[in-house]
């Protein structure tokens, strides 16, 4: 019997269906299933892992650092959140005892290789296994992948993946423990984390934040004229001095003469098909999806057999994918595809030896969520547009002269849609039409306008642009960058849609820069990423990289330990200041400070710091992060806070939250209680009299809310 090991249960089902000579037999083993099939008269069992079934753990658990003595252990023994994986591991272990040959069919990338390797050597007690390689879960590709499977694992990929796990653990655990140990020495405790990628990633956001905070706007002036046919701007785009702009305005007469007409037609070629990074950026631009959400949606589409493997760095569509067949399938529900057969797609610069660019398989989607529909359509239209004809845009410039001053009007219009027609919902281009004029034509100036403006600070990163910045600096991998950003959020180092570095995040980078700048060194992290590729290419080994890296890390940690108390005191000060700022919501009516406090039952509320002299209190929701806004309610002058995406006044008795008095009691639809008028920080609502046994609530349509 042959045992095929997949990464996820849904992949096991797809592979079993694709390879089976008849209908696969699904067998239940407790909480998990596997599939028994016959392929070309050969008995095969297809079973899955559930992602990583093994994780790294120190052999002897202590809080000391540095620690390097680590080993792979079942994740269900090391993580409470991974208890469910025990059933999958037990199932594979049981099936392996009956098998005489083994094939790994996990995702073909570094992580998939490590998952497969660990299942083979620990659960199956084997030294090697055959390896299937596929980019889609379509029947034909799975069958070809099985027929042409490699005789061994991709050992370069496996060793590179294992080395990455070792290095990430060594850096992450040791550096995070060093931070928390220094805080403990200073007399306090907080869960802090950093790592070889996390620290440089945070530094990128912090550097931008400091640049914004130190930015000093400078005034400048722009002069424009409105004529009877168009608007034009002075050839000197920005005047640094108002006097110069005023002089130019005075020198401008009541008439302008057309001196030059310039027209240039430029071809705009299609974008290549998506790699993961460009998909995440485009999904954020169009739908405001975070990189993590986009990857999750794309992974679901892949497991459903609708798109190719999304964790790819490639922007290339090789001919051997059978592009015409895909186009023909797509033409049944995307009419544009019918005109593209036989065309050659645009190829991007980026490549990936494991997978092509992301493309639709041609299988028609059946039941998709709204999010899945949007991402699928985005991927499909990007793929189709890569086959499209270049678009053509006409760029026009009209130069005007008024007395001694020169003005310019610029326009642009699309004269040939080309691939825009296919990618239209996601093409965001300005069309500025200019009137047809003749050289030396005279225009009457109806208005002269002098605009006073200020220079603007650089924009903050979004989650998508930060992922792009990490990619440009070779920090992290296509699969881990979104998780790194998520970790920065969870630790309280960054916040907001436009990423704002918190004071704690800024202070941590400042402290690391002062005492151990090596931790935030982008070049050090980039060098490690390059070494991972060398392992994949067989140019170096896991042992050589670890032997070279350990002394570097020990040197950093030794330096850290020698300054532990100083670092701890500065971290404590930064953390205390963060707690103070996060807890202070505004000014009380008595002049004191309203702060977040906790009752004996650990229920949070707002109270005055002048208690017991002032007994003002306000309730807070049980859940949701509270963010001070430094704003006061226009109706009652109490502080406004942000909870999730909503901004609300903390005063439940605020007049802005009151109904018009027409609300009446009514029977609860869920129990024998009565829905009565209640109030919360969000305003008045109807709630059951049997609360907390019955939590039925209803909105009051005529209730107002403060925002």
N, C-alpha and C positions, 0 to 999 in steps of 0.2 A: 504493500500500500504506500502511495505517495501522499505526503502532507504538504499542502500549499498554505503558507502563512501570509495573511494580509494585515494591513495596518488598522483598518476599521471594519466593523460588521457589515456596513452597506457595500464595501468593496468586495467582501467575501461572497455576498449574494450575487453581485454582478459578475464576478469571475466564474463562480460555479455555474451560473446560467449560460455564460458564453462558451464554456468548455464542455458542458455535459451533452452526451449523445441523446439524452432524453430529459425529462423533467427532473431537476435535482431533488434529492430527498433531504428535507430539513430535519435535523435531529436535535432535540432539546437535551441539554446537559445542565440541569438546574436552571440558573437564570440566563445562560447563554446558549446560543445555537451554533451548529456547524452543518456543513453540507456534504453529503455523500453523492458522488457522481461517478459515471463511467465515461472515460474519454478514449476513443479508439481501443475499446475493450480493456482498458487499464483502470483499475480501481483507484480513485483519488478522493481524499478528504480535504475540503477547503475550510479553514478555521481562521479566526482573526484575533489579533491583539486588540487593545483599546488605547492606541497611542503607545507611550512608553510604559512598559510593564516593569522596567528596572530603572532605578535612579542611583546617583552617587551618594554615598554616605561614608562618614569617617568610621574606621574600624573600632576605635575606642572613643566614645562620645564625651567630650568635655567642651568647655567654653574657651579653652586656651587657643592661642595663635602664636606662631604659624602652624598650620596643620596640612600635611600632605599625604598621610597614610589613609587612603580612601579605597573603596571597593563598590562594585555594583551590588545593589540589594533590591529585592522586590519592592515596588513603590507602595504596595498595600501595607507593608510593614513600617514604612518611614513617613507616610503622609495620611492624615485622617481623611483628606479629600479624595484619596485614591483607593479607599477600601473596596470599591466596586471592581477594581482590576483583578482582585484575587480569583474571582470566578473565571475570568478569561485565562489567567495564568494556569490555574488548575486544569482547565479544559485542554490547553495546549500540551501540558505535561502528560496528561493521560493519553491523548491521541499519539504523542511522539513515541510512546512505548510500543505502539502497534505498527509504526511506520518503518519502512526500510529505505526510503529516499525522501529528501526534503527540498522544497523550493520556496524561496522568499519572493513575495509579490507585494511588498510594501512600496510606498511612494518612492520613486527613483530620485532621491536626493540624499544629502548628508544625514538628515534626521531619520528618514526611512531606512537607510542602510544600518544605522546604529540600532534602531528598533529590531530590525530583522536579525542582525548579528547577535544581539543579546538573547533573543528568543531561541536562536539556533544553538548557541553554546551553553546557555544556562537551563532553559526549559527542555530542550531536545537532546542535550548532552552530545552535540555534534561539533566537529571542527570546521565544517564548511557546508555549503548548500548551493543548489542551482539558483540562478537569479533571473527573474522576469523583468523586462524593462518596457514600460508603456507610458504614453502621455495622455491617453484618454481611456475611459472605461467602456469603449464601444466593443461590440462582439468581435468584429474583424481584427481590431488591434490586439485584443486580449489573446485571440487564437494565434496570431502571428508571433506575439510575444512569447507564448508558451512553446510554440514550435521552434523558435530560434533562441530560446533561453540560454544564458551563459552557464557554463559548468561550475563556476564558482561565484561567490559574492564579489562585488566590486571592492576589493580590499583597500585600494587607495582612498575611496570615498568613505569606507568604514573607519579606517584609521584616522582620517582627517576629522571625521565626526566625533570619534571617541576622544581625540586630543582636544577638540574644542570644548567638549563637556568637562574634561579634566581641568583645563585652563580656566574656564568660566567658574567652576566650583572653587578652585584654588584662589582666584582673585576675589570672587564675590564673597565667599564665606570669610576668608581671612581679613579682607579690608573692612567688611561690615562689622566683624567682631572687634576689630581694632577701634572703629568709631564708637561702638557701644561700650567697649571696655574703658575708653577714655572718659566717656560720660559717667560711667559707674564710679571711676576714680574721683570724679569731680562731685560725686554725691547725688546723682540723679539717674533716671533710666528713661530711655525711649528707643523704640525699634527704628534703627536707621539702616540704610543699605547703600552700598555703592559697588562698583565692579569695573572691569576693564573697559566695558563699553558704556555703562550707565554714567560714569563720572564724566568722560569727555562729551557725552550727549547732553548732560545737564549744563556743562560749561558753554556749549553752543548757545543755549537758551539764555543763560545768565549774561554772557557777553553781549547779546543783543539787548537784553533788558537794561544793562548798565549804559549801553550806548544811547538808548532811548531816554533814560533818566538824566543823562548828562547833556543831552542835546539842547542847544540854545537856538531857538528859531530866529531867523534873520528876515527882516522885511525886504520885500522887493516890489516893483511896480510893473504892470503890463499895460500897454496901450493898444487899444483896438478901435477900429472905425466901423460904422454901419453905413452902407451905401444903399442906393435904391435897388441894388441887385444881389449884393452879398455882404458878408462880414469878413474883415481881414485884420490881421495882427501885425504890429510893427515888426520890422525885420530884426530889431534887437529884442529878442524874446523877453529878457529881464533887465530892468533898470535897477541898479543898486541904490541910486539916489533919486528921490522924488523930484528934485529940481531939474534933473536931466529929462525925466519923463514929461514934466510940465512944459519944458522948452520944446520938446518934440511935438507935444500936443498943440502948442501955440503956432509952431511952424507948419502945422497941417492946415491946408486951406479947405474951402468948401467943395473942392472937386478933386477927383482922383482919375488918373489916366492909366489905362492898361498898357504896360510896357513889355510884358513877356507872358507867353502862354506855353507851358511845358506839359507834355503828356507822356507817360511811360506805362507800358503794359508789362506786368510781371506774372509769371506762372507761379502758382502755389501748389506744390506737389502734396499728395496725401501723406498723412502720418502713417508710420508703420503700425502693425498690430501691437497690442499691449504686451509689455512685460509687467510684472507685479507692481513695481514702483509707479509706472505711468498710469496704470489702472487705478491705483489708490489715489493719486493726485487728481485724476479726471473725475472719479466718483465723488471726491470731496468738493470739487469745483461745481459739479452739477447737482449733487444731491445732499451735500454737507455730511456725507458718511465719513466716520473716522477710518483711518487705515485698518484698524483691528476689525471693525464691522465689515468693511469691504472684503477683507481676506476671508472672514467667516462665511460671507454670502457666496463668494467665488468657490470656496471649498465645497459648499453644499451643491452648487451647480455642477462641479466636477464629479462628485460622488453620485450625482443623479445621471451622469453620462452625457450632460449637455454641453460642457466645455472641456478643454484640455487642462492639464495640470497647471494650477495658477501660480505656484511658487517657482517662477522662472525669471531669469535675468535676460532672456532672449527677446529680440524684436524681429526675428527672422522666421519666415514661413517656407521651409524647404519643399520642393516639388513632390518629394516622396510621400508627403502627407495625403496625396490624392485630392488636391485642391478643387479640381473640377467636379469630383463626386460630391464634395461638401457643398459647393455652390449649387449643384443640381438639387440636392436635398433642401437647401435653404430656400430655393426659388418657390417652393410650395407654400411658404408663408412669409417670405420677404421678396416681393416682386422685383426689387432691384437686382437680386442675385442672378436672375435669368439672363441679363445683358452682360454679365461679367465672365461667363465661361470662356476659357481660352486665354484670358488676360493674365499678365504677370504682375504679382503684387509688389508694392514698394517694400524694400527690406531695410530695417533699421541698422544702426551701427553695433548695438549690443548683442552679444551671443551668449549661449549657455550650452555646454557640452551635453547636459542631461536632457533638456527639453526645449522645444520650439517656443515661439511666442504663443500667447493665449489665443485660442480660436474656438468657435462653436463647432460641435461635431456634426451638425446637420439634423440631429434628432429634434423633433418638434416638442417643445415644452408642453406639459399637461397642466399640472396644478402648481403654480408658483405664488409666493407671497408678493406683495407690492414691491418690497425691496428687491427680491430675487428677479422680478420682471424687469425692473429698471437696470440692474447690473447686467442681466443677460442681454438686454437690448443694446446697452452701451458697448459691450464686448462684440456683439454681432455686427453692429453698424461700423465699429472701428475696423473689424476684419474685412467687411465688404468694401468699405471706402478705400482700403489699401490697394484694391484692384481698379479703382476709379481713375478717370482721366484727370490731368491737372486742371485746377480752376485757374481762371485768369482775372486779374484785378487791374483796373486802370487807376494810376496815381496821377493826379493833376495838381499843377501849381500855377497860380496866377499872381504875377508880380505887378503891383500898383505903385504909382508915384503921385504924391500930393505935395506940391511945392518942393521942399528939400528933403522930405521924408519918404521912406520906402516901406510899403506894406506887402504882406504875403497872405494869400488864401490857399489853403490846401484841401483837396477833396480826394475821396477814394470810392470806387464803386466796382461791384462784381459784374463783369461782362460775359463770363462763361462760368456756369455753376460747377461743372465737372463733378468731382467727388463730394463737394458741398451738398449736393442733392441727396446723397446717401447718408451723410453724417449730420445732416441739417439740424436736428434737434440740439446737437451739442457743438455746433459751430457758432462761436460768438464773435461776430465781426461788425464793426461800425461801417455804415454806408453814409458817406458825406457827399451829396450831389452838389456840383458847382454849375452855375448857369453857363450857357454858351455865349462867349464874348469875343470881340474882335480886337486885334492889336490897335492901339491908339484910341480905343473907344473911351469916351468920357463918362464917368459915373459921378453922381451927386452924393456928397457925404451928408447923411442925415443926422449922424450922432458921433461924437468922439467920447470914448469911455476910458477912464484911467482906473484900473483895478489895483487895490492895495492887497498884497498877499504875504504869506509867511512860508519859509522853507519848512518842510515836514520831516519828522524823524523817520528812521527806517521802520518798516512794518515789522510787527511781531510775527513769529512763526505760527503757522497753523500746524495741526498734527501731521497733515499731508506734506507740507513744505519742510517740516523737521525730518520726516522720513527721507525725503529727497536729499536734504543736507547730509544726513548720515550716509546715504548711498554714495554721494559725491566724495565723501571723505573716507570711504571704504570702512565704515564703522558698522559692525553687526552684519547680519545676513538678510537676505530678502524675506526670510521667514521670521526673524527675531526683532526686526526694527520696530514694528508696531507694538510688540510686547514691551520693548524698552521704554517707549513713550508712555505706555500704560502704567508701568512701574513708577515713573517719575510723578505721575498723577497720584497714584495710591500712597506714595510716601509724603505727599504734600509739598513736593519741591516745585511743582508748576501747577497752574490753574487756568481756567478760562478757555473759550473757543480759540481766541487769539492768545497763544501761550504766554502767560505772564509768569516769570520766575518769582516764586514767593520769597519773602525775606529769609526764610530758613534755607531755601535752595541757594540763594545768593551768598548767605553766610557760610554754608558748607563749602562752596567752591572757593570762597575767599580764604577760609581756614586751610583747606587742602593746598591751595596755591602758595600759601605762606610757609607751611611746614613740610608738606610732601608733594611738590608739584608734579612728580613723576606719575602720580595716580591719574591726573587729568591730561596727561600727554597724549594728544591725538596720534602722533607719529608712532609711539610705542604700540598702541592698539592696532594701527594700520599695518605695522610690521608683522604682528601676530597673524592677522588675516591673510597676509601674503604667504606666510609660512604654512597656513592651512592648505592653500592651493598647491604649494610645493609637495606636501604629503600626498594630495590627490594625484599629482602628476608623477609620483614616484621618485622625486628628486631629493627627498629627505625622509626621515622616519619619525614616528611618534616619540621614540626614546630620545632621539637627538634634540627635538624641540623642547621636551620636558626638562631634559638635562640642562639646556641653555636658559630656560625660562625661570626655573626654580631659584637660582642664585639672585636673579634680578628682583624677584618678588621678596625674597628673604631680606635683601638689602633695603628695600622700601619699608618693610615691616619693622626691621630693626631701627631704622631712622624714626619711624612713627612711635615705637615704644619708648625711645629715649626722650620723647617730648610729649608723652601721653597726658600728663597732668595739665600742661599748658593747653594742649588741644582740647582736652575735656572741659576746662574752664571756659574756653571761648565757645565751644559747642553748647554748653549749659546756658551761657548768657544769651546766645542766639535763640535757643529753644524757648527759654523763659520769655524772651521778648515776643516771640511768635505766639506763645500761649496768651500773653497779655493782650496783644492786638486782636487775636481771634475771638477772645472772650468779651472784649469791650464793644458794645453795640451803639452807644451814643450817650447823650446827656439826659439825666432824669429831670423831672419838673422841679425837684428840690435843688438842683445844681450838682448833684452827685453823678457818678458814672453807672450806667446800666450795664450789667455784666451777665454772662451766661453762668448759672449756678446749678447745683444738683441737690435734690432732696435726699432724705435718708434712703428712700426707695430707688435712688439713682435716676429719678425722673428729672430731666433738665427743665429749667425755667429761667426767666429774666428777673433779676433782682437788683436793688440799688446797693452800691458799696457803702452807703451811709446807714445801713441797717444796724441797730434797731431804731435809730432816730427816724429813718424813712422806711416805710413798709410797702412801698410800691412794688408790685410783682406783675408779671405777664406770663401766660403759658406759652410753651413752644411745642411743636409737633414732636412725636416720639422719635421719628427717623428723619433723615435728610441732613445734609451738611449745611450749617448756618454760616453765611458769609456776610460780614458787616459791609454796609454800603457808604457809610458816613453821610447819609442823607436822612432828612426828617420828613414825616408825613405832612403834606400841606393842609390837611384837615384837622389833625389833633396834635401835631408837632412831636409825636413819639418817633423813635428811630424806625427806619425801613431796613429790612434785611432781605437777603436773597436765599431762597431755598430751592435747590434745583434750578429750573429755568424761570421761576416766578419770583417777583419782588413784592413783598407785602409789608404792611405796617404791623408792628408787633402788638398793637392794642386791639384786642377783640371787640372792645366797646366803641371803637372809632365809628363816627357817624357814617363814614363812607361805606361801612360794611353792613349797615342796617337795612332791613326790608321796609316796605311802605306800610306794614302793619296789617296786610290782608291775609297773611299766612294763618291757616287753621290746622288744628290737630287732625290726624286721620289714622285709621288702622294700619298696623305694620303688615306688609304683604308676606312676611316670612315667619312671623310668630304671633302670639296673642297680645303682644304689646301695642303701644301707640306711638306713632311718629310725632315727636314734639319739636318745638323750635330749640335749636342748640346753637352754640357759636364756638368758633375756633379762630386761630390767627388768620385763616383764609377768609373768614366772614361767617354769616349765619347760614345754617342748613337744617334739614329735618333729620333727626336721629331717633332710634328706637329707645323707648323708656326702659327696655330690658337690657340695655348695654351694661356690662360687656358681654353678656351671654349671647345677645343678638347685636350684630354690628351693621345692621341695615341702615343706609343713609340715602338721602335724596337731595339733589341740588334745588335751590329756590330760584326759579327763573328770573324773578324781579329783584334779586339781591345784587347789590353792587360790590365791587371789590377794589381794593386800593392797589395801585401798581405804579 
